[in-house]
Amino acid sequence: MAMSPALLLTFLVAGLVALIPVWRLHVAGWPPRSLFTAWILYAVGILVAIRFPGPVRVLIPVIVLAYVAPFVAGPERLSRVLNGRARPRGVVINVTPRQAPGLPEPPAGRDEDPPTR
């Protein structure tokens, strides 16, 4: 039993189109298992929308929103969805100038400026 060329082409196109938002999720740092699950869900949603356009008419906006969401949200928001928190943006560099040599050390415990009159 052979698949018809139209059905095979439909599966191929749905799988390739589903790779586009999955690539964006990959850039956001999602793990491979979640990427595969997202790809399956996208591909099945596209196939169902193509095969049953009448009954699934209500779900088509949901599928479109799910497809566009990885491009609207930045990578840090997407990783927050998956991890529950954002990744640090980068290295923190201390740019506070050092005390000039020869000056006395400031007294400990005084973090505020003296009051001015």
Contacts in CASP RR format, 6 or more apart in sequence:
PFRMAT RR
TARGET T0000
AUTHOR 0000-0000-0000
METHOD contacts of the structure
MODEL  1
MAMSPALLLTFLVAGLVALIPVWRLHVAGWPPRSLFTAWILYAVGILVAI
RFPGPVRVLIPVIVLAYVAPFVAGPERLSRVLNGRARPRGVVINVTPRQA
PGLPEPPAGRDEDPPTR
10 47 0 8 1.000
10 50 0 8 1.000
11 47 0 8 1.000
14 43 0 8 1.000
14 46 0 8 1.000
14 47 0 8 1.000
14 50 0 8 1.000
15 39 0 8 1.000
15 42 0 8 1.000
15 43 0 8 1.000
15 46 0 8 1.000
17 42 0 8 1.000
17 46 0 8 1.000
18 39 0 8 1.000
18 42 0 8 1.000
18 43 0 8 1.000
18 46 0 8 1.000
19 39 0 8 1.000
20 67 0 8 1.000
21 38 0 8 1.000
21 42 0 8 1.000
21 66 0 8 1.000
21 67 0 8 1.000
21 68 0 8 1.000
21 69 0 8 1.000
21 70 0 8 1.000
21 71 0 8 1.000
22 35 0 8 1.000
22 38 0 8 1.000
22 39 0 8 1.000
22 42 0 8 1.000
24 70 0 8 1.000
24 71 0 8 1.000
24 78 0 8 1.000
25 34 0 8 1.000
25 35 0 8 1.000
25 38 0 8 1.000
25 70 0 8 1.000
25 78 0 8 1.000
26 35 0 8 1.000
27 75 0 8 1.000
28 70 0 8 1.000
28 74 0 8 1.000
28 75 0 8 1.000
28 76 0 8 1.000
28 78 0 8 1.000
28 79 0 8 1.000
28 82 0 8 1.000
29 75 0 8 1.000
29 78 0 8 1.000
29 79 0 8 1.000
30 38 0 8 1.000
30 78 0 8 1.000
30 79 0 8 1.000
30 82 0 8 1.000
31 82 0 8 1.000
34 82 0 8 1.000
41 66 0 8 1.000
42 66 0 8 1.000
42 67 0 8 1.000
45 59 0 8 1.000
45 63 0 8 1.000
46 63 0 8 1.000
48 56 0 8 1.000
48 59 0 8 1.000
49 56 0 8 1.000
49 59 0 8 1.000
49 60 0 8 1.000
49 63 0 8 1.000
53 60 0 8 1.000
70 78 0 8 1.000
73 81 0 8 1.000
76 86 0 8 1.000
76 87 0 8 1.000
76 89 0 8 1.000
77 86 0 8 1.000
79 86 0 8 1.000
79 87 0 8 1.000
80 86 0 8 1.000
99 105 0 8 1.000
99 106 0 8 1.000
END
